[in-house]
């Protein structure tokens, strides 16, 4: 959920979305449903880390 920087409303609509730079960020154009002002956000993709543990059951 993204809060409008103008009126603090939590209900916004994504108008346009595209990847920028090396594909690690997303640029989103948004519109507030209350005050109807438009603003842009840059969001970084979350990186998921998986831990793998291998063990030898014969030892």
ZAZA-526424 format. One record per residue (C-alpha): residue in one letter; residue number from 1; x, y, z. Coordinates in Angstrom, 3 decimals, always signed. Example, Ala and Ser with C-alpha at 12.3 -4.5 7.8 and 13.67 -1.06 7.14 Angstrom:
<pts>
A; 1; +12.300; -4.500; +7.800
S; 2; +13.670; -1.060; +7.140
</pts>
This chain:
<pts>
X; 1; +0.000; +0.000; +0.000
X; 2; +1.344; +3.414; -0.954
X; 3; +0.291; +6.597; +0.856
X; 4; -0.418; +9.776; -1.121
X; 5; +2.233; +12.409; -0.278
X; 6; -0.334; +15.209; -0.673
X; 7; -3.330; +14.102; +1.416
X; 8; -2.066; +10.945; +3.248
X; 9; -4.753; +8.766; +1.645
X; 10; -3.782; +5.072; +1.427
X; 11; -5.885; +4.319; -1.651
X; 12; -3.962; +4.963; -4.865
X; 13; -4.173; +3.599; -8.408
X; 14; -1.148; +2.538; -10.455
X; 15; -1.395; +4.304; -13.831
X; 16; +1.861; +3.066; -15.363
X; 17; +4.595; +0.670; -14.267
X; 18; +7.971; -0.073; -15.879
X; 19; +11.420; -1.332; -14.974
X; 20; +14.261; +1.193; -14.888
X; 21; +18.057; +1.067; -14.701
X; 22; +19.364; -2.500; -14.576
X; 23; +16.005; -4.083; -13.807
X; 24; +16.335; -3.873; -10.026
X; 25; +13.910; -0.951; -9.655
X; 26; +10.360; -0.298; -10.794
X; 27; +9.020; +3.167; -11.613
X; 28; +5.296; +3.509; -10.938
X; 29; +3.067; +6.447; -11.809
X; 30; +0.216; +6.612; -9.309
X; 31; -2.972; +8.599; -8.832
X; 32; -4.678; +9.269; -5.504
X; 33; -8.349; +8.256; -5.366
X; 34; -9.159; +11.087; -2.940
X; 35; -7.352; +14.255; -4.115
X; 36; -6.698; +12.872; -7.652
X; 37; -3.120; +14.197; -7.725
X; 38; -0.478; +12.148; -9.528
X; 39; +2.929; +11.150; -8.173
X; 40; +5.784; +8.796; -9.036
X; 41; +7.391; +6.128; -6.876
X; 42; +10.593; +4.149; -7.382
X; 43; +10.498; +0.724; -5.772
X; 44; +13.346; -1.740; -5.347
X; 45; +12.666; -5.414; -5.771
X; 46; +12.996; -7.493; -2.640
X; 47; +15.665; -10.168; -2.683
X; 48; +14.717; -13.522; -1.250
X; 49; +17.491; -15.405; +0.495
X; 50; +17.236; -19.144; +0.893
X; 51; +19.419; -21.045; +3.300
X; 52; +20.246; -24.569; +2.247
X; 53; +21.814; -26.970; +4.682
X; 54; +23.300; -30.187; +3.406
X; 55; +24.469; -32.839; +5.783
X; 56; +25.777; -36.294; +5.413
X; 57; +23.562; -38.782; +7.218
X; 58; +26.347; -41.423; +7.158
X; 59; +28.588; -39.499; +9.606
</pts>
